[in-house]
Every structure is written in structure tokens, then in C-alpha cells.
Amino acid sequence: MNRWTAAAAAGALFVLSANGAHAQALPVKDFARHAEIYSVTLSPAGDRVALAVPNAEGTETQLQVVDLDGSGKTQVLRFGSQQHVSDVLWSDDTQLVVSRARMQPLKAQPVSYGELMSTDIRGKDQETLFAYVPDSGSVRGRRKDQGFASVVKVLDSEPGKVLVDFTCWQYVCGEEGPSVTYKVDTRTGHREEVERYGEPAGFDFDQSGRARIMTTSDDNDEPVLHYRPGADAQWQPMPKSLAGRSVGTTWFAPDNNTVYAVVSDHGEPGQLYKLDLAAGTRTKLAGRDDVDIAYLMYEGHDGPPFAAVFDAAAPSIQYLDPKSEWAQLHLALLKQFPGEMLTITDASRDGKKVLFSVWSDRNPGAYYVFDRTAVKAQLIAEIEPWIKPAQMASTRPIEFTTRDGKTLFGLVTAKGAGPHPLVVMPHGGPHGPYDRWGYDPDAQFLASRGYAVLQVNFRGSGGRGNDFEEAGYREWGGKMMDDIADGVRWAIDHKLADPQRICSFGASFGGYAALMNPIRYPDLYKCAVGYVGVYDLTVMQEAGDIPDSKSGRRYLSRVLGDDQAVLLANSPARLVDRIKVPVFLIAGKDDRRVPMEQFDAQANAFAAAGTPVETLVVDGEGHGFYKPEHRETMYTRLAAFLDKYIGPDAKQVAGN
């Protein structure tokens, strides 16, 4: 379906055709389905797009290359039976690089596991760039790369060549193994080492491919910054006049000295600066004091940033120069989609074709290519075309002040005016991730069943600088729970929530909070649902993949502390006598991040206390359910549980 027609009126950019909406509510399975595409990228020539597309069963993600000449010609490329791909990029007009990937259910998309492959657009010359390929009989595997590889820069001045960061596996090189960067010819697989540092490091490269900024970590995992003031200079400590604590999201100008970078000096939200490396000076370009820059949008194929986007509060955009060509183009495109956000993600080398995505709280998103010469836009793909925005609930960004004076942001998703029965849905992580305005299938499913959904970005969440994250350290069962409760009371005071019908539901850390908040605030809740949740903090120090490494153990010590009495006092599995509401526990048997020891600790504690609890445990699932049929079962059971305790018949069933 093409939603675009060319504008006939003089001066008009284009006209957006109307979309009809279906009145019938969506069935459970439509919220459980996977996206039809995961990503879209535009070729440098602007004549093709590449899409990462899962098959119908979701067991494989293929690469599809589509010609944009109107022919609809599509080439489907596979990289092995039941293999997934991610991080699709073009190294030249007809050459692509992909990462082999595994599905991450809570991310709802494939995530790279460190193997790189390349192919031409017809799939005739596929090349394994980085991987560990075992020998097969007398045939020796060509690649024996014992580590994780990722493309960090495409070298536009050397068509077909990219820079690849390679990090050795810990069990091979230890946790302090070297960081190595290779220049790789994606057609032949030939590689040459261009940078090496004796410990883990991250690099930022200038236009020539020379590493100019380096970030390492000290013994407390704090960033340490070095730079090369000139391309031929040695590494030296970065002066405070350029950056204090961290540097990220960099873009080098063609002079290989001017850098646009997001900088945080002391742990505050990052600000966008223009740095002069040789002079050691900087100029501020954009930023907010209360939230981080979520991402930047760039001019053309490889131009400087023209806008900074913020999403940890109500979404907003700062244009570096509102009168610039690309800011004006973005504004013109944005006006065609009232109530939605629009992100320019790429452009052709000549700047005449522009790839952009459109999305909102009601719309999972769609990708378009805009032809600036013909003044036409072409719909490439809708992420979930069966979702009709007019049928979805609106998501309202909120802001409130906690009992100790902190300003917090959050979201309320609901259909119509309140008060509604409320589901409190804390996010996972908890340090780094955060909830942002946009389409959320869990929230939309619950809203479709008549519930309001509250999401609070409590202290410790990402999106607001390192200081805000650290404010949640060792407060898992304390101030972070107070923040969630303060958000619930705000929703009650603003007539969004029925105070007699409130339940909690969350995944991972959200599962912990879903049980811990009713322990701390039993007067607020009628039920609780933990999904692949953490329930015993002492178990977390020993089981799962986080304590497998020294850095993981340091992280747990930093965010939880090492006082066993405190950990026990903040573990729901140790506090079942204080859980006075019905509980539903959901887990995947193959979860490595939060293994079954956590579920067992909570379920066994309930059993020992003689407290009945509902459970759903599924074979073959990990940290979040992936198979649509299992997701559908989870949603169905979740709705039935909520209906029983805070739905229309709750007073009769629960006896309150």
C-alpha cells in the first residue's frame, strides 16, 4: 500500500492519503505477532533498499534487497538455515555487510553475536568476514576468530572497505584482552590491522579512518578519555576543556580536526558540542539539562548533525539551525504526519533520496524513501501493518515530583477518560533502560482490555545522565520503589486510576519491582505479576550470566551492595509473609540472564508458606517469550488474572 500521492498544488510538498480504521478490537494474537521487518537501509546510490525480514515462523531472518525503480524486483538472501541477521549496512553501492544474530525476546529483534558476513546484492559472492568456523573432516574452516566483531565505520573514500572492532572472547584472552581494529575489504575478506590497544577500549575515527578518541575504564569502571590532537600524534589524556567524563556519538568533519560530539563532564545529561581537537576548545550546539540526547539526525549521507532528539520526557527536537536545508526538509516531512515522530535515518550519496521512519504511540512504525527531485515518497514497509493506529490507545507523557523533591517522567496509556483499573508496569534493567513515548505492545494489549498502564522512569533509569542512574544504586528495594509508588499516587490524584483496582506487572527487574512494590506499599495493590523476574538478590550474585565475569560481579556489587542482610531484606522471595495479594509468576526454562533459580526461590517460598500462586513456565523460552503462540498464551493468562482481581468482576471474586 502506498500512502503517498504527489501534490498538485504549487508549493505543496505532497499529500498524504487517508487510511481507514477498523472498528473491531484486535485479537490477542495480533499483539503477540512479530514485526514483519526489523530494519531498512538505503544504498549509497539511492537505487535500492535492504531489509532484515523474518520468515513467517520467526525462525530465520533473511536479507531482502529491493530495487526502487518501480519494478518491485526483490532479491532474497539467506545466510544459513534458521540463521538471523542484524546490523545491515552498505559498504558500497552493491555490497552489503550483516551480523549474524540471535533473537532477544525482550528486545523483540535479533541481536548480533559477533560474526560478520558480506554479500553482493544478488547473493552470488558471499564472504565470511569474521567468525569461528570449525573444521569439518578434512576441510579446515577458513576463519578462526575467537571473539566478537562489529563494523564501527564505513570508509566512503574507499568503496567496499570498513573498519571492524574485534574483541577477543574472555575465556581466550581474559577480561583485559586487547582491543583491535581492522580495515576490511568486504568483497575479498582481506583485513589489515590499523589500531591496537592492550586493554578493552572504544575508539572514534576521523574521516580517514584514523582513531582519534579513545575511551577505556579504570578499576571502578569509570571512563578514561584519551585523544590524538593530530592524526600523527600519540595518545594523550583528553583535557577538561574538551570533555570531562564521557564522549560519544561523534562525527568528524572533513578537516579531521573538528568533531561534533555528545559530552558529559560530570555525569549530567550529555550535551552536543563542536570540538576543536588541535586547539582544545569547544562550542555548545544543543542539549537539555534534564534529559540526555537520545540520538542525532544528520545531513545527507555523511554530513554533520542538524538536529538533536530527546525522548526520556515528552519527545522533542532541537534543530541546530532551524533555517538550514535539512531542518526545513525534516519539518516539511513531519507536517505530513500529525501526532507522529519522524526520523531521517539515511540519504543517498547525492542527497536526492532520503530514507525516513515514522512512528508514534499508536503506530509501530513505517519506512519511506522520499525523492527530493520528484517530490514523491514511496512506502517501503510497515513494521506491523495489521495494527491500525485509530484502534490503539493514546500514551500520555507525564511529569511529577517525588516525596524527596526529584522530578520524574513517565507514561500513561489508556483509552478514554479515567479513572481506569490500573496496571503499574516498571521497566527492566534497571540501570540504563527507560520507557519512552512510542508503540508498546504490552501497554497497548492491556489498554485494549480496558486497563490504564503506568510506566515510571524511576531514579536509576537511563536517559537522564549517569548521576541519575547512580541515584538508584543500592536503592532497588528503597527509593526506586518509593518513586513507583509516588507515580501511582499521582495517577490516583489526577483521576487516571481507580485506587481500588491496581495491579503490578513487569519483566526482569520489572518483575522484581512488581512484587517488591506491593510488599512496600500493600495498601496500593490488589495483585502482582512477575515475568522472568528477579526475586532473590543473593541468588542474583551467583546465578545467571552477569556474575560470570569480573565486570559483572563489580556491577552487582556497585548497584546492590554486598551486605547480605540488606539483600535478604530486599528480596521478595524472603518476604512472602508480607505479600498479601494474589501473585502470578511467569518464567522461561532456558533463561540465562534470570535463570530458574529465581523462579524456584519465589515459588518454593510461597509453597513453604502455604500460599497459593498461579504460574506459567514454558520449555524452550528464555529471558522473555519469543514464539508467538507462547506470547499469546502469556497475554491470555495475564488478562484473565487481571480481570479476576481488578477487572469488572473483581469485587465479587476478591471479596473486597
C-alpha positions in Angstrom: 0.0 0.0 0.0 1.4 3.4 -1.0 0.1 6.1 1.3 1.6 8.9 -0.8 0.5 10.9 -3.8 2.3 13.8 -5.5 1.0 17.2 -4.6 -0.8 19.1 -7.4 -0.9 22.4 -5.7 2.0 24.8 -6.3 4.4 25.0 -3.4 2.9 21.9 -1.7 5.3 19.1 -0.8 2.9 16.2 -1.1 -0.4 15.0 0.1 -0.9 12.0 2.4 -3.8 9.7 1.5 -6.3 8.8 4.1 -6.3 5.5 6.0 -9.5 3.8 7.0 -9.7 2.2 10.5 -11.5 -1.0 11.6 -13.8 -0.8 14.5 -13.3 -4.3 15.7 -10.9 -4.8 18.6 -7.7 -6.6 17.7 -7.4 -10.3 18.9 -4.7 -11.3 21.4 -2.6 -13.0 18.7 -2.1 -9.7 16.9 -0.3 -8.3 19.9 1.8 -11.5 20.1 2.9 -11.4 16.5 6.4 -10.4 15.5 7.2 -7.4 13.3 7.3 -8.0 9.6 10.6 -6.2 9.3 13.4 -5.3 11.7 15.3 -2.7 9.8 15.7 -0.9 6.5 18.8 0.7 5.0 19.3 2.8 1.8 22.1 2.1 -0.7 24.6 5.0 -1.2 23.4 5.2 -4.8 19.8 5.6 -3.6 18.5 2.9 -6.0 17.9 0.1 -3.6 16.9 -0.7 0.0 17.9 -3.7 2.1 15.5 -5.0 4.7 16.0 -7.5 7.5 12.9 -9.6 7.2 11.9 -12.6 9.5 10.2 -15.6 7.9 6.6 -16.4 8.9 7.6 -18.8 11.7 10.2 -16.3 13.1 12.9 -18.9 13.0 15.0 -17.1 10.4 15.8 -13.5 9.4 16.6 -13.0 5.8 18.0 -10.1 3.9 15.9 -8.7 1.1 17.2 -6.2 -1.5 14.5 -4.3 -3.3 15.0 -2.1 -6.4 13.4 1.3 -6.1 12.9 1.7 -9.9 9.2 0.8 -9.7 9.8 -2.8 -10.9 9.4 -4.2 -7.4 12.3 -6.6 -8.1 13.4 -8.2 -4.9 16.4 -10.5 -4.2 16.1 -12.7 -1.1 19.4 -13.6 0.6 19.9 -16.2 3.2 22.9 -16.7 5.5 22.2 -20.2 6.7 19.2 -22.3 7.7 17.5 -20.8 10.8 20.0 -18.0 11.0 19.2 -14.4 11.9 20.9 -11.2 10.7 21.1 -7.7 12.1 23.1 -4.5 11.7 22.6 -4.4 8.0 24.8 -1.8 6.2 26.1 -0.9 2.8 29.8 -0.9 2.2 29.4 0.3 -1.4 26.6 0.7 -3.9 26.2 -3.1 -4.5 27.9 -4.6 -1.4 26.3 -5.3 2.0 27.6 -6.4 5.4 25.4 -8.1 8.1 25.9 -9.5 11.5 24.8 -13.0 12.3 22.4 -12.7 15.3 20.3 -14.4 17.9 16.8 -13.5 18.9 16.5 -11.5 22.1 12.8 -11.8 23.1 12.7 -8.8 25.5 14.3 -6.7 22.7 11.9 -8.3 20.2 14.6 -8.4 17.5 17.8 -10.2 16.5 21.0 -9.1 18.3 24.5 -9.7 16.9 26.6 -12.4 18.4 29.8 -11.1 16.7 30.0 -12.9 13.3 30.2 -10.7 10.2 29.3 -11.7 6.6 29.2 -9.8 3.4 27.5 -10.3 0.0 26.8 -8.5 -3.2 23.2 -7.5 -4.0 22.5 -10.7 -5.9 23.9 -13.0 -3.2 26.5 -14.6 -5.6 29.6 -13.7 -3.7 29.0 -14.2 0.0 32.1 -13.9 2.2 32.6 -14.8 5.9 34.5 -11.8 7.3 34.7 -12.7 11.0 33.6 -16.0 12.6 34.9 -19.1 14.2 34.3 -21.8 11.6 35.2 -25.3 13.0 36.9 -27.9 10.8 34.7 -30.4 9.1 36.5 -33.7 8.5 39.5 -32.9 6.2 38.1 -29.4 5.4 39.6 -26.7 7.5 37.3 -23.8 8.4 38.7 -20.6 6.9 38.1 -18.3 9.8 39.2 -19.0 13.4 38.3 -15.7 15.0 37.8 -16.2 18.7 36.0 -13.0 19.5 33.2 -10.5 18.8 33.4 -8.4 15.6 31.4 -5.3 14.8 31.6 -2.7 12.0 32.4 0.7 13.5 32.9 2.8 10.3 32.2 2.6 6.6 35.1 4.2 4.7 33.2 6.1 2.0 36.5 7.3 0.5 37.5 3.6 -0.1 34.4 1.9 -1.6 33.8 -1.6 -0.2 36.1 -1.1 2.9 35.0 -0.8 6.5 36.6 -0.6 9.9 35.9 -3.5 12.2 36.3 -3.6 16.0 37.4 -7.0 17.3 37.3 -8.0 21.0 38.7 -11.4 22.0 36.5 -13.8 24.0 37.1 -13.6 27.7 37.9 -17.3 28.1 40.6 -16.9 25.4 42.2 -13.6 26.3 40.8 -12.9 29.7 38.8 -9.8 30.6 41.6 -7.4 30.0 42.4 -8.6 26.5 43.4 -6.1 23.7 41.1 -4.1 21.5 42.0 -4.4 17.8 40.6 -2.5 14.8 41.0 -3.9 11.3 40.4 -2.3 7.9 38.5 -5.0 5.9 37.7 -5.3 2.2 34.2 -6.6 2.3 34.5 -8.1 -1.2 37.5 -10.3 -0.6 37.6 -10.6 3.2 41.2 -9.2 3.3 42.0 -7.5 6.5 44.8 -5.4 7.9 45.3 -4.2 11.5 45.1 -0.4 11.8 44.8 0.0 15.6 45.6 -2.0 18.7 45.4 -1.2 22.4 46.5 -3.5 25.2 43.2 -3.4 27.1 39.5 -3.1 26.3 38.8 0.3 24.6 36.4 2.1 22.4 37.6 4.3 19.5 36.2 7.1 17.5 37.6 7.6 14.0 38.1 10.6 11.7 37.1 10.6 8.1 40.4 9.0 7.0 39.8 6.1 9.4 42.4 7.2 12.0 41.4 6.6 15.6 41.4 10.0 17.3 39.4 9.5 20.6 39.8 6.5 22.9 37.7 5.5 25.9 39.0 3.0 28.4 37.9 2.2 32.0 39.5 2.4 35.4 39.3 -0.1 38.2 35.9 1.3 39.2 34.6 1.0 35.6 34.6 4.8 35.2 35.5 6.1 31.7 39.0 7.3 31.0 39.5 9.6 27.9 42.5 9.9 25.6 42.8 11.6 22.2 45.2 12.4 19.4 45.3 16.2 18.9 46.7 15.5 15.4 46.4 12.4 13.1 50.1 11.6 13.7 50.1 12.4 17.4 50.5 9.8 20.2 47.6 9.1 22.6 47.4 11.6 25.5 44.9 12.4 28.2 41.9 14.5 26.9 41.9 17.9 28.5 38.9 19.0 30.5 38.4 21.9 28.1 37.2 19.3 25.6 35.4 16.8 27.8 35.2 15.7 31.4 33.7 12.3 32.0 32.5 10.9 28.6 32.4 11.5 24.9 30.0 9.7 22.5 28.1 9.9 19.2 30.9 11.6 17.4 31.0 12.9 13.8 34.3 14.2 12.3 34.3 17.0 9.8 36.4 16.6 6.6 39.2 18.6 8.1 39.7 15.6 10.5 40.0 18.1 13.4 36.5 19.4 14.1 34.3 16.9 16.0 30.7 17.0 16.8 30.3 15.0 20.0 27.9 14.4 22.9 29.8 15.2 26.0 29.1 14.8 29.7 31.6 16.5 32.1 30.4 15.2 35.5 27.6 12.7 34.9 25.0 15.2 33.9 22.8 14.7 30.7 25.0 14.8 27.6 25.2 18.0 25.6 26.2 18.3 21.9 29.4 20.3 21.4 31.6 21.1 18.4 35.2 20.3 19.5 38.4 21.6 18.0 40.9 18.9 18.8 44.1 20.9 17.9 43.1 24.0 19.9 41.5 22.0 22.8 38.3 24.2 22.7 34.6 23.5 22.3 31.3 25.3 21.5 27.9 24.1 22.7 25.4 23.4 20.0 22.4 21.7 21.7 21.2 19.9 24.8 18.9 19.9 27.8 19.7 20.0 31.5 17.1 17.4 32.4 17.4 14.6 29.8 20.1 13.1 27.6 20.2 13.5 23.8 18.7 10.2 22.6 20.1 10.4 19.1 21.1 12.8 16.4 19.9 13.3 12.8 22.5 14.0 10.1 22.6 16.0 6.9 22.6 13.8 3.9 24.6 10.6 3.5 27.6 11.5 5.8 27.0 15.1 6.8 27.1 16.8 10.2 24.2 16.6 12.6 21.3 19.0 12.1 19.1 18.0 15.0 19.2 16.5 18.5 16.3 14.4 19.6 15.2 13.8 23.2 12.8 11.1 24.4 13.3 10.5 28.1 10.5 13.0 28.7 7.9 14.1 26.2 9.6 13.7 22.8 11.2 16.9 21.4 13.6 18.0 18.8 16.3 20.8 18.8 17.5 21.9 15.4 21.0 23.3 15.4 19.9 25.8 12.7 16.1 25.8 12.2 16.6 27.6 8.8 19.0 25.0 7.4 18.1 22.9 4.4 17.8 19.7 6.3 15.9 21.1 9.2 13.4 22.6 6.8 13.1 19.3 5.0 12.5 17.4 8.2 9.9 20.0 9.2 8.1 19.7 5.9 8.1 15.9 6.1 6.9 16.0 9.7 3.9 18.1 8.9 2.5 15.2 6.8 2.2 13.0 9.9 0.3 14.9 12.6 0.8 13.5 16.0 3.7 11.3 15.0 7.5 11.5 15.2 9.7 11.3 12.1 13.3 10.3 12.0 15.6 10.8 8.9 17.8 7.7 9.1 19.9 8.0 5.9 20.3 9.6 2.5 21.8 8.7 -0.8 25.3 9.9 -1.6 23.9 12.8 -3.7 21.3 13.7 -1.1 18.4 13.3 -3.6 16.9 10.2 -1.9 16.1 10.3 1.8 15.1 7.3 4.0 13.0 8.1 7.0 10.8 6.3 9.6 7.5 7.4 11.1 6.2 6.2 14.4 4.0 7.1 17.4 2.4 5.8 20.5 -0.3 4.2 18.3 1.8 3.3 15.3 4.6 0.7 15.5 6.3 2.5 12.6 6.8 2.5 8.8 9.7 3.3 6.5 9.6 5.6 3.4 12.0 6.8 0.8 11.5 10.4 -0.3 12.6 11.5 -3.8 13.5 15.2 -3.4 13.7 15.8 -7.1 10.3 14.2 -8.0 8.8 15.4 -4.7 7.4 11.9 -4.1 7.6 9.5 -1.2 7.4 5.7 -1.5 6.3 3.5 1.3 8.9 0.7 1.8 7.3 -1.3 4.6 5.1 -1.0 7.7 6.6 -2.8 10.7 3.3 -4.2 11.9 0.7 -3.5 9.1 -2.1 -5.3 10.9 -2.0 -2.7 13.7 -4.5 0.1 13.0 -3.4 3.3 14.8 -7.0 4.5 15.2 -7.8 1.4 17.3 -4.9 1.9 19.7 -4.8 3.8 23.0 -3.1 7.1 23.4 0.1 7.4 25.5 0.4 10.5 27.6 3.8 11.7 28.8 3.6 12.7 32.5 5.8 14.5 35.0 5.6 14.5 38.7 7.6 15.3 41.8 8.6 12.6 44.3 8.4 12.9 48.1 12.0 14.0 48.2 11.8 16.6 45.5 13.0 14.8 42.4 11.3 15.4 39.1 10.4 12.1 37.3 8.9 11.4 33.9 6.6 8.6 32.9 3.8 7.5 30.6 0.1 6.6 31.0 -1.5 4.6 28.2 -5.3 4.3 28.2 -8.4 4.5 26.1 -10.8 7.3 27.0 -11.1 9.2 30.2 -10.3 7.7 33.6 -10.3 6.6 36.3 -9.4 3.1 35.0 -8.3 0.0 36.7 -4.5 0.5 36.6 -1.6 -1.8 35.7 1.7 -0.5 37.0 4.4 -1.7 34.6 8.0 -1.0 35.7 10.7 -1.4 33.1 13.6 -3.9 33.2 17.3 -3.1 33.5 17.0 -1.2 35.7 20.1 0.9 35.2 20.3 2.2 31.6 17.0 1.2 30.0 14.0 3.6 30.3 10.4 3.8 29.0 9.9 6.3 26.1 6.9 7.5 24.2 6.1 5.2 21.3 4.3 2.0 20.5 4.5 -0.6 23.3 2.7 -3.9 22.6 2.4 -4.8 26.3 0.8 -1.4 27.2 -1.4 -1.5 24.1 -2.6 -5.0 24.8 -3.6 -4.1 28.4 -5.2 -0.9 27.2 -7.3 -2.8 24.7 -8.7 -4.8 27.6 -9.8 -1.7 29.4 -6.8 -1.0 31.7 -4.7 2.1 32.1 -0.9 1.4 32.1 1.5 3.4 34.2 5.2 3.4 33.4 7.6 5.4 35.7 11.2 6.2 34.9 12.3 5.9 38.5 15.7 7.0 39.6 18.3 4.6 38.2 16.7 4.7 34.8 18.6 5.7 31.7 18.1 8.8 29.5 19.0 11.4 32.2 22.7 11.1 32.6 25.0 9.0 34.8 24.2 10.8 38.0 20.5 9.9 37.7 21.4 6.3 37.1 23.7 6.2 40.1 20.9 7.7 42.2 19.3 4.3 42.0 22.3 2.3 43.1 21.6 0.2 46.2 18.0 1.5 46.2 16.3 -1.4 44.4 14.0 -2.1 47.3 14.1 1.5 48.6 13.8 4.8 46.8 13.2 3.2 43.4 10.1 1.6 44.9 9.1 4.9 46.5 9.3 6.5 43.1 7.0 4.0 41.6 4.5 4.4 44.5 4.7 8.2 44.1 3.8 7.7 40.5 0.8 5.5 41.4 -0.5 8.1 43.8 0.0 10.8 41.2 -2.2 8.8 38.8 -4.8 8.4 41.5 -4.8 12.1 42.4 -5.2 13.0 38.7 -8.3 10.7 38.3 -6.4 8.4 35.9 -6.5 5.3 38.2 -9.2 3.7 40.3 -7.5 3.4 43.7 -9.4 0.1 44.5 -8.2 -1.6 41.3 -4.4 -1.5 40.9 -2.1 -4.4 39.9 1.6 -4.5 39.1 3.2 -6.3 36.2 6.8 -6.3 35.0 9.6 -8.3 33.4 13.2 -8.8 34.6 13.9 -6.1 37.1 10.3 -5.1 36.4 9.3 -8.5 37.8 11.2 -7.7 40.9 9.5 -4.3 41.3 6.1 -5.9 40.5 6.4 -8.0 43.7 8.5 -5.6 45.8 6.2 -2.6 45.4 3.2 -4.5 46.9 5.5 -5.5 49.8 6.5 -1.9 50.5 3.0 -0.5 49.7 0.4 -3.1 50.4 -2.4 -0.5 50.6 -2.0 0.3 46.9 -2.2 -3.1 45.2 -4.7 -5.9 44.6 -2.4 -8.3 42.7 1.0 -8.7 41.2 2.6 -10.4 38.2 6.3 -11.2 37.9 7.6 -12.1 34.4 11.1 -13.6 34.1 11.8 -11.6 37.3 14.5 -11.4 39.9 13.2 -12.3 43.4 16.2 -13.2 45.5 19.1 -10.7 45.4 21.5 -13.2 47.0 20.8 -15.7 44.2 21.5 -12.9 41.7 25.1 -12.7 42.9 25.7 -16.4 42.0 23.3 -17.5 39.2 22.8 -16.2 35.7 25.2 -14.7 33.2 26.0 -11.4 35.0 28.3 -12.9 37.7 30.2 -14.9 35.1 32.7 -12.0 34.6 34.7 -9.8 36.9 33.0 -6.7 35.4 29.6 -8.3 36.0 30.5 -9.0 39.7 31.7 -5.4 40.1 28.5 -4.2 38.6 26.4 -6.2 41.1 28.5 -5.1 44.0 28.1 -1.5 42.8 24.3 -1.5 42.3 23.2 -3.9 45.0 26.0 -3.8 47.6 27.4 -6.8 49.5 25.6 -6.7 52.8 23.8 -10.0 52.9 21.3 -8.8 55.5 20.3 -5.9 53.3 20.0 -8.1 50.2 17.8 -10.5 52.1 15.7 -7.7 53.5 15.0 -6.5 49.9 14.3 -9.9 48.3 10.6 -10.8 47.6 11.4 -14.5 47.9 12.4 -13.8 51.5 9.4 -11.7 52.3 6.4 -13.9 51.3 4.8 -13.3 54.7 4.4 -9.7 53.6 2.9 -10.4 50.2 -0.8 -10.0 50.8 -2.1 -10.0 47.2 -2.6 -12.8 44.7 0.5 -13.4 42.6 1.1 -14.8 39.1 4.7 -15.9 38.2 5.8 -16.4 34.6 9.2 -17.9 33.5 11.1 -19.5 30.6 13.0 -22.6 31.5 16.0 -21.7 29.3 16.5 -18.2 30.8 20.2 -17.5 31.2 20.0 -13.9 32.4 17.5 -14.6 35.2 17.7 -18.4 35.5 15.1 -20.7 37.0 16.8 -20.5 40.4 15.0 -17.1 40.8 11.6 -18.5 39.9 12.2 -21.5 42.2 13.2 -19.3 45.1 9.9 -17.4 44.9 7.6 -20.3 44.1 9.2 -22.5 46.8 8.9 -19.8 49.4 5.2 -19.5 48.6 4.8 -23.2 48.8 6.6 -23.4 52.2 4.3 -20.7 53.5 1.2 -22.5 52.2 0.4 -19.6 49.9 -1.2 -20.5 46.6 0.3 -18.8 43.5 -0.5 -19.0 39.8 2.4 -20.0 37.5 3.3 -20.3 33.8 6.6 -22.0 33.0 7.4 -22.7 29.3 10.0 -25.0 27.9 12.4 -23.6 25.2 11.9 -20.0 26.2 14.5 -17.7 27.8 14.5 -14.2 29.1 11.1 -13.3 27.6 8.9 -15.4 25.4 9.7 -15.4 21.7 7.3 -17.8 20.0 4.0 -16.1 19.1 2.0 -18.9 20.5 3.7 -18.7 23.8 3.3 -14.9 23.9 -0.4 -15.3 23.1 -0.7 -17.8 26.0 1.0 -15.4 28.3 -1.2 -12.5 27.3 -4.3 -14.6 27.6 -3.4 -15.8 31.1 -2.3 -12.3 32.1 -5.6 -10.8 31.0 -7.6 -13.5 32.9 -5.6 -12.9 36.0 -6.1 -9.1 35.9 -9.8 -9.5 35.1 -10.2 -11.7 38.1 -8.7 -9.2 40.6 -9.1 -5.7 39.2 -11.4 -6.2 36.3 -15.2 -5.8 36.1 -16.0 -8.8 38.5 -13.1 -8.1 40.9 -15.2 -7.2 43.9 -17.1 -10.5 43.7 -14.1 -12.7 43.2 -11.6 -11.0 45.5 -14.2 -10.2 48.1 -13.0 -6.6 48.6 
